[in-house]
Amino acid sequence: MTSIPTTQRSGSDRPTTIAHIAAQAGVSAPTVSKVINGRSDVSLETRQRVEAVIREHGYERSHRSVRSAPLIEVIFHELESDWALEIIKGVEQVARENDLAVVLSEMQGRRTPGRSWIDGVLARRPTGVIAVLSDLSDGQRALLKSRNIPLVVVDPTGEPLHDTPSIGATNWSGGLAATRHLLGLGHRRIGVIGGPESVLCSRARLDGYRAAMDEADVPVDADLIRYGNFHVQEGITEGRALLRLPDPPTAIFAGNDLQALGVYQAAREARLHIPEDLSVVGFDDLPVATWVSPPLTTISQPLVQMAVAGARLALRLARGEHPSQTRVELATELVIRESTAAPSR
């Protein structure tokens, strides 16, 4: 069995073929083909061995040898949020413009998709994959590359990979602007509830908070820094903890709008009024930010535009184009509503 050669072997002028991968992995060429095509009738040990060789040698099919399905695949670590809906809106917009369908997958809170997901993607052969807040393994990225399925990460959890295109937002600037706003109102005891410490956007927002506090020469009290999982419940739990401190904050910067809603609940339980007794700032500017009472001051993150940019980038890569810029950050913006005011004490 012979494949159309594509990627060159490192340190050699010989192209990498399925036959070469098979020889290196100690299996037959049909077995390699099964792994590349996402077939399930290959043992886990054999699959891992073949994938390791693919990662090392960078096998990639010719674009002419695979016909993509008219699909954009979007994978989320979870879908239970208006945040995910905003991303879906953006991808759907690009899909409609290009007569494509959208397939959604959810990892139920996991950060890295499992074996069944990559098998399904390889079987469906979408035009491109959009991974939202997801960390694909080296093997999964190698398999997508071997099938010429472009991968673009939107709002990556970790440091952007040089070989994986990604779309993000200016999270550091957003954290800076939110904290500067509260400082400008006269707050000095400013609590912050970040997302997971391992997530890039969460760290960047917190770093922006620290930078604004340093800029204003206001000491950062470690007791005022808390972490959650970008859910309402963490806003309630950590908001309660902050408000029960002997010297509680007069303002709280929440890592996202959902956590800010949790802080609203914690404030109600403590019989505090927003913004008279406590100022609150969120992040994302989801539709709910205008519905709550009082309307939430927040950092607008262009989620729909981020998804549009990611989907369009994936389609450009699928057409064989080579964009000069594959790491894009869209601007965030402070939106002042009624949840912030000067401190009463």
Sequence and secondary structure as in RCSB ss.txt:
>XXXX:A:sequence
MTSIPTTQRSGSDRPTTIAHIAAQAGVSAPTVSKVINGRSDVSLETRQRVEAVIREHGYERSHRSVRSAPLIEVI
FHELESDWALEIIKGVEQVARENDLAVVLSEMQGRRTPGRSWIDGVLARRPTGVIAVLSDLSDGQRALLKSRNIP
LVVVDPTGEPLHDTPSIGATNWSGGLAATRHLLGLGHRRIGVIGGPESVLCSRARLDGYRAAMDEADVPVDADLI
RYGNFHVQEGITEGRALLRLPDPPTAIFAGNDLQALGVYQAAREARLHIPEDLSVVGFDDLPVATWVSPPLTTIS
QPLVQMAVAGARLALRLARGEHPSQTRVELATELVIRESTAAPSR
>XXXX:A:secstr
      SB TT SSB  HHHHHHHHTS HHHHHHHHTT S S HHHHHHHHHHHHHHT    GGG   EEEEEEE
ES   SHHHHHHHHHHHHHHHHTT EEEEEE TT SS  HHHHHHHHHH EEEEEEES    HHHHHHHHHTT  
EEEES SSS  TTS EEEE HHHHHHHHHHHHHHTT  SEEEEES TTSHHHHHHHHHHHHHHHHTT    GGGE
EE  SSHHHHHHHHHHHHTSSS  SEEEESSHHHHHHHHHHHHHTT  TTTT EEEEEE  THHHHSSS  EEEE
  HHHHHHHHHHHHHHHHTT   S  EEEE  EEE  SS      
